[in-house]
């Protein structure tokens, strides 16, 4: 069974972006030490254009071979002219408004998102599935997320887009398996979902 991992940037107070979803305030913390971490452990989470610019477009995928994005997250790439922003992965976009895929590498999931993700998880393979964002998509897949990798940036936003939208009164327990502190104050924590009790 492959794992679904929510690998996401978040503020200290738990927001993945400002009220409009903009997370540019985190970019100033992406320094050489952090880029080395991405290159060696999560190179596939950098877009095709970013990998090319940083000189590691030939680095093999380490953790994931598939990415799932919501419509708004995908739109960020489209706005930059990237119809296949993660072309080194199998790309899925959850959207009811996007009628057809703008790129052959991108498959649209319009219905039964949970069923589609469970089918992907049931596939054979050593690499997992990256839940890229955003909040609505994470909320819909809340019960199917196996791991959290939280890149916590040392900023307080006060308000904004939460990690999960539309989830009410749900309690899930995760075990902290790894934590790394960077010189610029960024903390990356890796959590694994604990089995449900009872």
C-alpha positions in Angstrom: 0.0 0.0 0.0 1.5 3.3 -1.1 1.3 6.3 1.3 -0.4 9.7 0.8 1.9 12.4 2.3 0.8 16.0 2.8 4.1 17.8 2.3 3.3 21.4 2.9 4.7 24.8 4.0 3.0 26.3 7.0 3.4 29.2 9.4 3.9 28.8 13.1 0.2 29.4 13.6 -0.9 26.8 11.1 -1.6 28.7 7.9 -0.4 27.5 4.5 -0.9 31.0 3.0 -2.5 34.3 3.6 -6.3 34.6 3.2 -5.8 34.5 -0.6 -3.5 31.5 -0.4 -0.3 33.4 -1.1 2.7 31.9 0.6 5.4 34.1 -0.8 6.3 35.3 2.7 8.0 31.9 3.2 10.3 32.2 0.2 12.9 34.3 1.9 13.7 31.3 4.1 14.7 29.1 1.1 18.4 29.4 1.5 21.3 27.2 0.5 20.9 24.9 3.5 17.2 24.4 2.8 17.8 23.9 -0.9 20.3 21.2 -0.2 17.7 19.5 2.0 15.2 19.7 -0.9 17.7 18.5 -3.5 18.8 15.4 -1.4 15.5 14.4 0.2 12.5 15.9 -1.7 13.7 17.0 -5.2 10.5 16.0 -6.8 8.6 18.7 -4.8 10.3 21.4 -6.8 8.6 22.4 -10.1 10.2 21.6 -13.4 11.2 25.2 -13.9 12.6 25.4 -10.4 14.6 22.2 -10.8 16.1 23.5 -14.1 16.9 26.9 -12.6 18.6 25.3 -9.5 20.5 22.8 -11.6 19.0 19.6 -10.3 16.5 18.6 -13.0 18.4 15.3 -13.4 18.1 14.3 -9.7 15.9 11.3 -9.4 12.7 11.3 -7.4 13.3 10.2 -3.8 9.9 9.9 -2.1 7.1 10.4 -4.6 6.2 9.4 -8.1 2.7 11.0 -8.1 1.4 14.4 -7.2 -2.2 15.5 -6.4 -3.2 19.2 -6.5 -6.3 21.1 -6.1 -7.6 23.4 -8.8 -6.3 26.6 -7.1 -2.8 25.2 -6.5 -2.6 24.0 -10.1 -3.7 27.4 -11.3 -0.5 28.9 -9.9 1.5 26.9 -12.4 -0.8 27.7 -15.2 -0.4 31.4 -14.5 3.3 30.9 -15.0 2.8 29.1 -18.3 3.4 25.6 -16.7 0.6 23.3 -17.8 2.7 20.4 -16.3 4.5 22.0 -13.4 5.7 18.6 -12.0 6.3 16.8 -15.3 8.8 14.4 -13.6 5.8 13.0 -11.6 2.4 11.5 -12.5 0.2 14.6 -12.1 -3.5 14.6 -11.0 -5.6 17.7 -10.5 -8.8 17.5 -8.5 -11.3 19.8 -10.2 -14.9 20.0 -11.3 -14.4 23.3 -13.2 -11.5 22.2 -15.4 -13.3 20.3 -18.1 -10.3 18.9 -19.9 -6.6 18.6 -19.2 -4.3 21.3 -20.6 -1.4 18.8 -20.8 -1.1 15.1 -21.6 0.7 14.4 -18.4 -2.0 15.9 -16.2 -5.1 13.9 -15.4 -8.2 15.6 -14.1 -10.2 14.0 -11.2 -13.7 15.4 -11.4 -15.6 12.9 -9.4 -15.0 10.5 -6.5 -11.7 12.0 -5.4 -11.4 9.7 -2.4 -12.0 6.6 -4.5 -9.4 7.8 -7.1 -6.8 8.4 -4.3 -7.5 5.0 -2.7 -6.9 3.4 -6.1 -3.6 5.2 -6.4 -2.6 4.1 -2.9 -3.5 0.5 -3.8 -1.0 0.4 -6.7 2.3 -1.4 -6.4 5.3 0.8 -6.1 8.1 1.9 -3.8 7.4 5.6 -4.1 4.4 7.4 -2.6 1.9 10.1 -3.4 2.5 13.8 -2.7 -0.5 15.8 -1.6 0.6 19.2 -2.8 -2.4 21.3 -1.7 -4.4 23.1 -1.1 -6.6 23.4 2.0 -9.9 22.2 0.4 -8.2 19.2 -1.1 -6.5 18.3 2.1 -9.8 18.6 3.9 -11.5 16.2 1.5 -8.6 13.7 1.9 -8.2 14.2 5.6 -9.0 10.5 6.6 -6.7 9.1 3.9 -3.5 11.1 4.7 -0.9 8.7 6.0 1.9 11.1 6.7 2.5 14.8 7.3 5.7 16.6 6.4 5.4 20.1 7.8 7.9 22.7 6.7 7.2 25.2 9.4 8.5 28.7 8.7 9.2 31.1 11.5 6.4 33.6 10.8 3.0 34.3 12.2 0.3 35.2 9.7 -2.5 35.8 12.2 -5.1 34.6 9.7 -5.1 32.9 6.3 -5.6 29.6 4.6 -5.6 26.7 7.1 -3.9 23.4 6.5 -7.3 21.7 6.3 -10.5 23.4 5.2 -14.0 22.0 5.8 -13.0 19.5 8.5 -15.1 19.7 11.6 -14.6 18.0 15.0 -12.2 15.4 13.6 -9.4 14.1 15.9 -6.6 12.1 14.4 -3.3 11.2 16.1 0.0 11.3 14.4 3.4 10.2 15.8 6.4 12.5 15.3 9.1 10.4 13.7 11.6 13.0 12.6 12.4 16.7 13.2 15.0 18.9 11.7 15.9 22.5 12.6 17.6 24.7 10.0 19.9 27.6 10.7 17.3 30.1 9.5 14.6 29.0 11.9 12.7 26.6 9.6 11.6 23.4 11.2 10.7 20.3 9.2 8.7 17.7 11.1 7.6 14.3 9.8 4.5 12.7 11.3 3.0 9.3 10.7 -0.7 8.6 11.4 -1.3 6.4 14.4 -3.7 3.5 13.9 -7.3 4.2 15.1 -8.0 2.9 18.5 -10.7 0.3 19.1 
